[in-house]
């Protein structure tokens, strides 16, 4: 069917009209976000014959994190062949690792190739999504109107809401300040005194790009990272030709890379092996890149490799050793109107501050906008009990809610597109089961979710993520790690291969609760 703003009834009956006398537009599937997750869901729905869906985005273009992160040098740390969909491959990558512009273009091309734009509602920020347990629909309030849907899919990711650090005086700074994910391209950095707060993945990419331009560069490091060399090479003419002309060649190379990365999962579940292999590689890269023993000591982590996200760069170490650059490891005590003071008492004048301080990965601010049964918000549930879910996709108390890249799906060794594709298959199979059995809603049993969470915790035991002795953005305020999938991706694909209805309680189309165990 062609998507319009006409209204259809919900599975449990007509959806009530708004105060203006107009009935609320209703769709089978509402998707929030147009990054990899949201677009992937839309494409797979379309390929499976489901055309009754809408995507909502607060921006005016698709792309998600690859739309928002436009800082200089932005690119992926996963090979482009794998950081793209197996069902929509791109034979035209210019080099091993896709640049931000290439990835953004890829997502826009997918949108046009699969004719998704009629399904997208741009400038429709979802401010609330409430489950109506009587009508068995999600009531979705956006900045441009209200909608309802039988199923709600969140594709908001975990790198969408930037973190601003709590530093005394930061709000009083009178110079220019911006987060790396909200880069101010109108600000001219030439000759300026620039402070960078944070040394994570984003900083490693933009610091080498801005260092030649600025007058002074102050890089404030709280914790050093394990940094390995990046084997990035231009795509040869022959390889490009084979991608485009030899059937199956690109899929073979993609699959080879995907399975090859499972070796990293083996290492990370065995810290001594990770220390010897990955740690040895990064230590060698540091020793080769930094001759000064004092600086090298400042750049050497004191925690197990892989405990925090591993980073890769060939240019970061040279950039911070340039004559106009300085690595500062004393903590920031205060920001003045035009300066930064550190714990050693030094005050440095700065014209601009760039925050490379990451994202609210474990808080998921969007969760506060989702309300399930009995008025329970997902944000409150997670704040009180920790960020948990079932197979990274569903949450008890929130019927017909499917989260892409939900709890326990972050990877430290491979591409998130592998996890997304596995979840897409799970959601599609769930929709088939819902339709085949005439169900109004499905909600994972609390016991099934608790058992899965316990299993995930046991899988984390003895890995670099729990035995590593570091604090990372994988962890929540209580020191738990609700983010990482701590084992092989093939295990996750096996977990999500089929929708396991026996783990869910269901309601029928006439609204009767069915607590009995269903047979798959």
C-alpha positions in Angstrom: 0.0 0.0 0.0 1.0 3.6 -0.4 1.6 5.4 2.8 -0.6 8.5 3.3 -1.9 10.3 6.4 -5.2 8.4 6.1 -6.3 6.4 9.1 -6.8 2.7 9.6 -8.1 1.0 12.7 -5.9 -0.5 15.3 -5.9 -4.3 15.8 -8.1 -3.9 18.8 -10.6 -1.5 17.3 -10.8 2.1 16.0 -8.3 4.6 17.3 -9.9 7.6 19.0 -9.7 10.9 17.3 -7.9 14.0 18.5 -9.5 17.1 19.8 -9.7 18.7 16.4 -12.1 16.0 15.2 -9.6 14.3 13.0 -8.7 10.7 13.5 -5.1 9.9 14.4 -3.1 8.4 11.5 -2.2 4.8 12.2 0.4 2.4 10.8 1.4 -1.1 11.5 5.0 -0.3 12.2 6.5 3.0 13.4 10.2 3.3 13.3 12.1 6.0 15.2 15.4 7.1 13.6 16.9 7.0 10.1 20.4 5.7 10.7 21.6 2.2 10.0 19.0 0.6 12.3 16.0 2.5 11.1 16.7 2.3 7.4 17.7 -1.3 7.7 14.4 -2.1 9.4 12.5 -0.2 6.7 14.3 -2.0 3.8 13.8 -5.4 5.3 10.1 -4.7 6.0 9.7 -3.7 2.4 11.6 -6.8 1.1 9.2 -9.0 3.2 6.1 -7.4 1.7 5.2 -5.1 4.6 4.6 -1.6 3.2 2.5 -0.2 6.1 5.2 1.7 8.0 6.6 5.1 8.8 10.0 6.4 9.9 10.2 9.5 12.2 13.3 11.7 12.4 14.0 14.9 14.2 16.4 16.1 11.4 15.7 17.0 7.8 17.8 14.2 6.3 18.6 10.5 7.0 21.9 9.3 8.4 21.8 9.2 12.2 25.2 9.4 13.7 26.8 9.6 10.2 24.7 12.7 9.5 25.4 14.3 12.9 29.2 13.6 13.2 30.7 15.7 10.5 33.9 16.6 12.3 37.1 16.7 10.3 38.6 13.2 9.8 35.4 11.3 10.8 35.5 7.7 9.5 34.8 4.2 10.6 37.1 1.8 12.5 35.5 -1.2 10.9 36.2 -2.2 7.3 33.6 -0.6 5.0 32.7 -4.0 3.5 31.4 -5.1 6.9 30.1 -1.7 8.0 27.3 -2.0 5.5 24.4 -4.2 4.9 24.8 -7.7 3.4 21.5 -7.2 1.6 22.5 -3.8 0.2 26.2 -3.8 -0.5 28.2 -0.9 -2.0 31.0 -1.8 -4.5 32.4 1.7 -4.6 34.3 2.2 -1.3 37.3 4.3 -2.0 39.5 2.6 0.7 39.5 0.0 3.4 37.7 2.1 6.0 34.7 4.2 4.9 34.9 7.9 5.5 32.0 9.8 7.1 31.1 11.3 3.8 31.0 7.9 2.1 28.9 6.4 4.8 26.5 9.3 4.8 26.2 9.1 1.1 25.7 5.3 1.3 22.7 5.8 3.7 21.2 8.5 1.5 21.6 6.2 -1.5 19.9 3.4 0.3 17.0 5.7 1.0 16.6 6.6 -2.6 17.4 3.1 -4.0 14.6 1.5 -1.9 12.3 4.5 -2.3 11.9 5.1 1.4 11.4 8.8 1.4 7.6 8.7 1.1 7.7 6.7 4.3 9.8 9.2 6.2 8.5 12.1 8.3 11.4 14.5 8.7 11.3 17.2 11.4 9.1 14.9 13.4 10.9 14.5 16.7 9.2 11.9 18.8 8.6 13.5 22.2 6.5 10.7 23.7 5.5 7.2 22.9 2.9 5.7 25.2 1.4 2.2 25.1 -2.3 2.1 25.2 -3.1 -1.2 26.8 -6.8 -1.0 26.0 -6.5 -0.2 22.3 -3.3 -2.3 22.0 -1.5 0.5 20.1 1.4 2.8 20.7 0.4 6.5 20.8 3.2 8.5 19.4 3.4 12.3 19.9 5.8 14.2 17.6 6.6 17.8 17.2 4.6 17.8 14.0 1.6 15.7 14.9 0.3 12.5 16.6 0.3 9.0 15.3 -0.5 5.5 16.4 1.1 2.1 15.5 0.6 -1.5 16.4 4.4 -2.0 16.7 7.1 0.5 17.7 10.7 0.0 16.6 13.4 2.2 18.0 16.5 2.9 15.9 17.9 5.7 18.0 21.1 3.9 18.7 23.4 4.6 21.6 25.7 7.3 20.1 23.0 10.0 19.5 22.9 12.1 22.7 26.3 13.9 23.4 27.6 14.1 27.0 28.7 17.5 28.3 31.1 17.0 31.2 30.3 18.4 34.7 33.3 20.8 35.0 33.2 23.9 37.2 32.8 27.1 35.2 32.2 25.4 31.9 28.9 27.2 31.3 30.6 30.5 31.9 33.2 30.1 29.1 33.0 33.1 26.8 34.9 31.7 23.9 33.5 29.2 21.3 32.6 25.7 22.6 31.0 22.8 20.8 30.8 19.0 21.0 32.6 17.0 18.3 29.2 15.6 17.2 27.9 19.1 16.7 30.9 20.5 14.9 30.8 24.3 14.3 32.0 24.5 10.7 31.5 28.3 10.7 34.2 28.8 13.3 37.7 29.4 11.9 40.2 27.4 13.9 43.2 29.0 12.1 45.7 30.4 14.5 43.4 29.9 17.6 44.3 28.5 21.0 42.2 25.3 21.1 41.5 23.0 24.0 40.3 19.4 23.3 38.7 17.7 26.3 38.7 14.0 25.8 40.8 11.5 23.9 38.4 8.9 22.6 37.6 7.8 19.1 36.4 11.1 17.8 39.4 13.1 19.2 41.8 10.6 17.6 40.3 11.4 14.2 39.9 15.2 14.3 43.0 16.1 16.4 45.4 15.3 13.5 43.2 17.3 11.1 43.0 20.5 13.2 46.6 20.4 14.6 48.2 22.0 11.5 45.7 24.8 11.5 45.5 25.9 15.1 48.0 28.2 16.9 48.1 26.1 20.1 46.5 22.7 20.7 45.9 21.6 24.3 44.7 18.0 24.4 43.3 17.1 27.9 43.6 13.4 28.5 41.9 11.7 31.5 42.7 8.1 30.7 45.0 6.9 27.9 43.6 4.5 25.3 45.1 1.4 23.7 45.8 2.6 20.1 46.7 0.3 17.3 47.9 1.0 13.8 45.2 1.4 11.1 45.8 -0.7 8.0 43.9 1.6 5.7 44.6 1.3 2.0 43.0 2.8 -1.2 40.8 0.3 -3.1 42.8 -0.8 -6.1 41.3 -0.6 -9.6 41.4 -4.4 -9.9 39.6 -4.9 -6.6 37.0 -2.3 -7.4 36.4 -3.9 -10.7 36.0 -7.3 -9.0 33.5 -5.9 -6.5 31.4 -4.5 -9.3 31.8 -7.3 -11.9 32.5 -10.6 -10.2 29.3 -12.1 -8.7 29.7 -13.1 -5.1 33.2 -11.7 -4.7 32.3 -8.8 -2.4 30.0 -11.0 -0.3 32.9 -13.5 0.1 35.3 -10.8 1.2 32.6 -9.4 3.6 32.0 -12.8 5.1 35.7 -13.5 5.4 36.2 -10.3 7.4 33.1 -11.0 9.6 34.4 -14.5 10.6 37.9 -13.2 10.9 36.8 -10.7 13.6 35.4 -13.6 15.7 39.1 -14.3 16.5 39.1 -11.0 18.3 36.2 -12.2 20.4 38.1 -15.3 21.3 41.0 -13.1 22.5 38.8 -10.7 24.5 37.2 -13.5 26.4 40.7 -14.6 27.5 42.5 -11.5 29.0 46.0 -13.1 29.1 45.8 -13.9 25.4 44.5 -10.3 24.7 47.3 -8.8 26.6 49.9 -10.8 24.7 48.5 -10.3 21.2 46.4 -7.1 21.1 48.4 -5.5 23.9 51.6 -6.4 22.3 50.5 -4.9 19.0 49.4 -1.6 20.5 52.5 -1.3 22.8 54.7 -1.8 19.7 52.8 0.9 17.9 53.2 3.3 20.8 56.9 2.6 21.1 57.5 3.0 17.4 55.5 6.3 17.4 56.6 8.1 20.5 60.4 8.3 21.4 60.1 10.4 24.5 59.8 8.0 27.5 58.0 10.5 29.7 55.3 11.2 27.0 55.1 7.5 26.2 54.4 6.7 29.9 51.6 9.2 29.9 50.1 7.4 26.9 50.4 3.9 28.3 47.2 2.5 29.8 47.2 0.7 33.1 44.2 -1.5 32.4 43.7 -4.6 30.3 43.6 -4.0 26.6 40.0 -4.2 25.3 38.5 -3.1 28.6 37.8 0.2 27.0 37.1 0.5 23.3 40.2 -0.2 21.3 41.2 2.7 18.9 43.2 2.8 15.7 45.1 5.7 14.2 48.3 6.3 12.3 48.3 10.0 12.8 47.3 10.8 16.4 50.6 10.2 18.0 52.5 12.4 15.5 49.9 15.2 15.9 50.2 15.5 19.7 54.0 15.6 19.4 53.9 18.6 17.1 55.5 21.8 18.2 52.2 23.6 18.7 50.6 20.7 20.6 50.6 19.6 24.2 49.2 16.5 26.0 47.8 17.5 29.4 47.1 14.7 31.9 46.4 16.8 35.0 42.7 17.0 35.7 40.7 20.1 34.9 39.7 21.9 38.1 38.0 24.9 36.6 37.1 26.6 33.3 37.3 30.4 33.3 35.8 32.9 30.8 38.8 32.4 28.5 40.9 29.8 30.2 41.3 26.3 31.6 43.0 25.6 35.0 44.3 22.2 35.8 45.1 20.4 39.1 48.8 21.4 39.0 47.7 25.0 39.2 48.5 25.9 35.6 46.1 28.2 33.8 46.1 28.2 30.0 44.3 30.8 27.9 42.1 29.3 25.2 39.9 30.7 22.4 37.8 27.6 21.9 36.9 24.3 23.6 36.0 21.2 21.7 34.3 18.5 23.7 35.2 15.0 22.7 33.4 13.6 25.6 31.3 10.9 24.0 27.6 10.0 24.4 25.1 8.9 27.0 25.5 5.3 25.9 24.1 3.5 29.0 21.5 6.2 29.9 19.7 6.2 26.6 17.9 9.6 27.2 15.3 8.6 24.6 14.1 5.9 27.1 12.5 8.6 29.2 10.1 9.3 26.4 8.8 5.7 26.2 5.9 4.7 28.6 4.8 1.1 28.8 2.1 -0.6 30.8 0.9 0.9 34.0 2.5 4.3 33.2 6.0 2.9 33.6 8.6 4.8 31.7 11.6 2.9 30.3 13.9 5.6 31.6 12.7 5.1 35.1 12.7 1.3 34.9 16.4 1.3 33.7 17.4 4.0 36.2 16.1 1.9 39.1 16.9 -1.6 37.9 19.7 -1.1 35.3 19.5 -1.2 31.5 18.2 -4.7 30.7 16.3 -6.3 27.9 15.7 -9.6 26.2 18.0 -10.6 23.4 18.9 -6.9 23.1 15.5 -6.3 21.5 12.5 -6.5 23.8 11.7 -5.3 27.3 9.2 -6.7 29.8 6.4 -4.3 30.5 6.6 -2.8 27.0 4.4 -4.7 24.6 5.1 -4.6 20.9 8.3 -2.6 21.5 11.4 -3.7 19.6 14.7 -2.0 20.2 17.5 -2.1 17.7 20.9 -2.0 19.4 19.3 -2.4 22.7 21.0 -3.6 25.9 23.8 -6.1 25.5 24.3 -5.5 21.7 27.4 -3.3 21.7 30.5 -4.9 20.2 34.1 -4.5 21.0 35.4 -6.7 18.2 33.2 -6.4 15.1 30.6 -4.4 13.2 27.3 -3.3 14.7 25.7 -3.9 11.3 26.1 -7.6 12.1 24.0 -7.2 15.2 21.5 -5.0 13.5 20.9 -7.5 10.7 20.3 -10.3 13.3 17.8 -8.1 15.1 16.0 -7.2 11.9 15.5 -10.9 11.2 14.1 -11.4 14.8 11.6 -8.5 14.4 10.5 -9.7 11.0 9.8 -13.2 12.3 8.0 -11.6 15.3 5.7 -9.8 12.9 5.1 -12.9 10.9 4.1 -14.7 14.1 1.8 -11.8 15.1 0.0 -11.9 11.8 -0.2 -15.6 11.5 -1.7 -16.1 14.9 -3.8 -13.0 14.9 -2.2 -11.4 17.9 -2.7 -7.9 19.1 0.5 -7.7 21.3 3.5 -9.7 22.5 5.4 -8.9 25.6 8.5 -10.8 26.9 8.0 -12.5 30.2 9.9 -10.9 33.1 11.3 -14.4 33.9 12.7 -14.9 30.4 14.3 -11.4 30.5 15.9 -12.1 33.9 17.2 -15.4 32.8 18.7 -13.8 29.7 20.3 -11.0 31.7 21.8 -13.6 34.1 23.2 -15.5 31.2 24.7 -12.4 29.7 26.4 -11.6 33.0 27.9 -15.0 33.2 29.3 -14.7 29.7 31.0 -11.5 30.7 32.8 -13.1 33.7 36.5 -13.5 33.1 36.5 -11.3 29.9 38.5 -8.1 29.4 35.2 -6.2 30.0 34.9 -7.3 33.6 38.5 -8.3 34.5 40.1 -5.3 32.9 40.1 -2.8 35.8 38.9 0.2 33.9 35.9 2.5 33.7 34.4 2.9 30.3 31.3 4.1 28.5 30.2 0.5 28.4 29.4 0.7 32.1 26.5 2.4 33.9 26.6 4.5 37.1 26.6 1.3 39.2 29.7 -0.1 37.5 27.6 -2.7 35.6 28.2 -3.4 32.0 24.8 -3.5 30.3 26.2 -2.7 26.9 28.6 -5.3 25.7 27.7 -8.5 23.8 30.7 -10.4 25.3 31.1 -13.3 22.9 30.9 -14.3 19.3 28.4 -12.6 16.9 27.4 -16.0 15.6 25.9 -16.7 19.0 23.8 -13.6 18.8 22.6 -14.5 15.3 21.6 -17.9 16.7 19.7 -16.3 19.6 17.7 -14.1 17.2 17.3 -16.5 14.3 13.7 -17.2 15.2 11.1 -15.4 17.3 10.7 -17.6 20.4 7.0 -17.0 21.2 7.2 -19.3 24.2 9.2 -16.5 26.0 6.3 -14.0 25.5 2.8 -13.4 26.8 0.4 -12.4 24.2 -3.0 -10.8 23.7 -5.5 -11.8 21.0 -7.2 -9.4 18.6 -10.2 -9.3 21.0 -7.9 -8.0 23.7 -7.9 -11.1 26.0 -4.6 -11.8 27.8 -3.2 -15.2 27.0 -0.6 -16.2 29.6 -0.3 -19.8 28.4 2.9 -20.9 26.8 2.6 -20.8 23.0 4.0 -23.4 20.7 6.4 -22.1 18.2 
